[in-house]
């Protein structure tokens, strides 16, 4: 796996951890962030590159600052 793929997987794992801290299901996060359920699944699996607007939507949905999504990457 290339560096980009590893980074996307790490981001996905970080998103899962933060989602679980908030006791959200994937569907609940998708709804809170205004994203499609399938899109959140793909992000968590590290299968898709993200736009800045998507990152901001995820942060708003989790009610956290966006930089928290990048801790320990």
VEXKOL-932639 format. One line per field, with one value per residue (C-alpha): chain; x, y, z. Coordinates in Angstrom, 3 decimals. Example, Ala and Ser with C-alpha at 12.3 -4.5 7.8 and 13.67 -1.06 7.14 Angstrom:
BEGIN
chain <- (A:A) .
east <- (12.300:13.670) .
north <- (-4.500:-1.060) .
up <- (7.800:7.140) .
//
This chain:
BEGIN
chain <- (A:A:A:A:A:A:A:A:A:A:A:A:A:A:A:A:A:A:A:A:A:A:A:A:A:A:A:A:A:A:A:A:A:A:A:A:A:A:A:A:A:A:A:A:A:A:A:A:A:A:A:A:A:A:A:A:A:A:A:A:A:A:A:A:A:A:A:A:A:A:A:A:A) .
east <- (0.000:1.293:1.710:-1.560:-3.509:-1.970:-2.836:-6.444:-6.701:-5.276:-7.764:-10.600:-9.537:-9.314:-12.816:-14.161:-12.565:-14.030:-17.441:-17.435:-16.402:-19.593:-21.589:-22.707:-23.487:-22.187:-25.699:-26.028:-22.746:-23.777:-27.037:-25.380:-22.737:-25.184:-23.339:-24.453:-24.141:-22.150:-19.736:-18.991:-18.468:-15.942:-14.106:-13.901:-12.567:-9.893:-11.275:-11.826:-9.927:-11.735:-12.520:-11.968:-15.718:-16.280:-13.741:-15.466:-18.865:-17.538:-16.100:-19.404:-21.307:-19.072:-19.108:-15.304:-12.688:-11.483:-7.874:-8.943:-9.560:-5.857:-4.393:-1.892:-1.835) .
north <- (0.000:3.449:6.334:8.001:4.789:4.342:7.916:7.458:4.273:6.043:8.877:6.364:4.636:8.005:8.878:5.555:6.151:9.657:8.439:5.719:8.226:10.125:6.864:7.491:4.804:5.333:6.264:8.789:10.429:10.575:12.278:14.732:15.604:15.864:13.133:9.921:6.771:5.017:7.953:7.723:3.967:4.562:7.218:4.979:2.160:4.461:3.951:7.548:10.793:13.623:17.175:19.908:20.497:16.840:17.047:20.155:18.422:15.438:17.736:19.617:16.344:15.169:18.640:18.788:21.124:19.858:19.499:16.793:14.539:14.745:13.979:11.101:10.776) .
up <- (0.000:-0.847:1.581:0.540:1.125:4.570:5.501:4.384:6.465:9.529:9.059:8.789:11.998:13.754:12.553:13.851:17.255:17.528:16.357:19.001:21.691:20.848:20.864:17.284:14.778:11.267:10.178:13.004:12.056:8.420:9.379:11.774:9.175:6.278:4.369:2.717:4.849:2.113:1.929:5.661:5.310:2.528:4.550:7.600:5.427:3.974:0.474:-0.551:-0.537:1.228:0.295:2.852:2.948:3.860:6.680:8.016:7.793:9.761:12.425:12.722:12.914:15.763:17.366:17.477:16.019:12.618:13.791:16.233:13.233:12.421:15.850:15.776:11.974) .
//
